[in-house]
């Protein structure tokens, strides 16, 4: 996780190995590559110009290593349940009727 420490870093972003990284309206960036995170920390992080703060997020790491599933704790804001609904079932049945009628 990369958090801006200065106003300039928040507005302008910073240069990293993959090019210019910008925060936009977000308060943090999540970097999935450990090598890229170390490079950011070395160049613009606390070991470099101190424009950003780089920290390992254990929840995000768990999420990356477990195919994006939730760990049972992180189920609030970004937890979605996809499943059958009556509206979807009716639409599917109507689609199947139209398909069969064409034959």
CORLINGI-V597129 format. One record per residue. N is the residue number from 1. PHI is phi in radians with two decimals (* if undefined). Layout:
((N;PHI) (N;PHI))
This chain:
((1;*) (2;-2.05) (3;-2.05) (4;-1.25) (5;-1.90) (6;-2.19) (7;-1.11) (8;-1.08) (9;-1.13) (10;-1.14) (11;-1.41) (12;-1.59) (13;1.46) (14;-2.67) (15;-1.59) (16;-2.33) (17;-1.03) (18;-1.59) (19;1.86) (20;-1.31) (21;-1.86) (22;-2.17) (23;-1.51) (24;1.09) (25;-1.58) (26;-1.43) (27;-1.64) (28;-2.76) (29;-2.00) (30;-1.91) (31;-1.96) (32;-1.53) (33;-1.65) (34;-1.13) (35;-1.13) (36;-1.17) (37;-1.10) (38;-1.15) (39;-1.12) (40;-1.08) (41;-1.11) (42;-1.27) (43;-1.55) (44;-2.11) (45;-1.52) (46;-1.11) (47;-1.52) (48;-1.99) (49;-1.44) (50;1.13) (51;-1.46) (52;-2.32) (53;-2.09) (54;-1.93) (55;-2.50) (56;-1.40) (57;-1.74) (58;-1.08) (59;-1.18) (60;-1.17) (61;-1.08) (62;-1.05) (63;-1.06) (64;-1.15) (65;-1.46) (66;-2.18) (67;0.97) (68;1.33) (69;-1.39) (70;-1.56) (71;-1.61) (72;1.58) (73;-1.79) (74;-1.57) (75;-2.13) (76;-1.60) (77;-1.12) (78;-1.86) (79;-1.92) (80;-2.06) (81;-1.99) (82;-1.87) (83;-2.86) (84;-1.19) (85;-2.38) (86;-1.08) (87;-1.10) (88;-1.15) (89;-1.08) (90;-1.12) (91;-1.13) (92;-1.17) (93;-1.10) (94;-1.12) (95;-1.09) (96;-1.10) (97;-1.09) (98;-1.11) (99;-1.13) (100;-1.22) (101;-1.18) (102;-1.23) (103;-1.33))
